[in-house]
Amino acid sequence: MVFNTLSGRFLGLTIIFVVIAEVLIFVPAVSRFRVDYFENRLDLGQLAALALLATPDEAVSADLEQELLQTAEVLNVALQRDAVRELVLSSDMPKPVDETFKLLEMSSTMLMRDAVRTYFTTGNRVIRVVGRTRQGMEGIIEVTFYEAPLRDAMVDYGLRILYLSLAISIATAALLFFAVQRFIVRPIQRVIDHMTAYRDNPEDSSRIIQPGRGSRELVQAETALRDMQLRLTGALRQKERLAALGGAVAKISHDLRNMLTTAQLLADRIDSSSDPSVRRTAPKLVNSLARAISLCERTLTFGKVDEPAPEIVVFPLAPLVAEVLENERETAAAAGCVTVGMEVAEGLPVRADPDQLFRVLTNLVRNAAQAIEASGRAGSVRVSATETDGRTLIRVADTGPGLPPKARENLFLPFSGTARQGGTGLGLVIGAELVRGHGGRLTMDETGPDGTAFVVDLPAPK
């Protein structure tokens, strides 16, 4: 609706205020009209009386006298000169006079009160009006006439004022409406449009408002909005850069930590060498690797970002799985309780990014081995693969203790879906994201006292 807008409400208020102003001047205007009506009857009555007095011996016929009274629209005319009151023109009175109004003795308040009363009186009363003569010799004149014609004239005058008031109100409101639209609503709408456009894409600098040359208040508002948008855009860009940097460091650190752990185990074996120089160098190498692993652990607190698009090719799966297990076999052997193995056909192809799939399988095998180590009993991790219904299914299963309920609920949430003390849960999160980039999915197939199994589901090569 129009009155739900700023300009519409301004239009309605303008009409209301103009009408109120017209009402406030209506009563004085009607009172003045009534007084003019009385004075007009007094003047006509005096003219009729003077016409009669100007005839020789003041002798006129009864018909002429009635014609003079009808012309003046009165019933009787009386003049008072030199303290002598004389009934100059008269006709048969249908009834006694109902009320007398003496204009010489009435204040403005009384005139306005009597004007309002006239609107609410009923019937056709006979009233007498007493005033001062305004032609010829100074004196007092009285006229008697019916009140109904006066009331009809006042009603007609009031309607004319009403129509004029409405016309003025509408014209004034329309002018103000267009003025408000041009000088207030349109600049405000411009600000709103810029805010909406900026909301949809706050990183786009071209959507930041540029202050115009309107009124001082609007320029100040646009300038303040521009400053806020500039600061917010800068803050968002800085936040995105920090998030991207933190996420990238987190992912790199997670995979780098696995690599450094393998290197640390190899360094431990170097420490048992019989070569004195090697034995002296090994502790320094071990300490350096430990510091690097610690640094990777700390940087895992950063957030994650989207991985680059995978470079998908078709290649044999078995050699890649063998490489993953070979890297993890050293770690498993050091633990002394975990064995790893695979059941992958030599000719089975897979359609994926080799580096990203290597990371996914390394994370899954490493998580399975660590779960077995944490249980304190011997176990095994086995990687198998099959192709069915146009999908390549890679299954990583262990004989560990299974995942606790809390870890199952937050399985693919960063920093939440881990059952290992000090773990971050990023391995599964990164793995699931990488697999989704291939058009597949990473799911937990089963978990329980007999072990846990995860399945990497990828589209099969065509």
Order of alpha helices (4+ residues) and beta strands (2+ residues): alpha-alpha-beta-beta-beta-alpha-beta-beta-alpha-alpha-alpha-alpha-beta-alpha-beta-beta-alpha-beta-beta-alpha-alpha-beta-beta
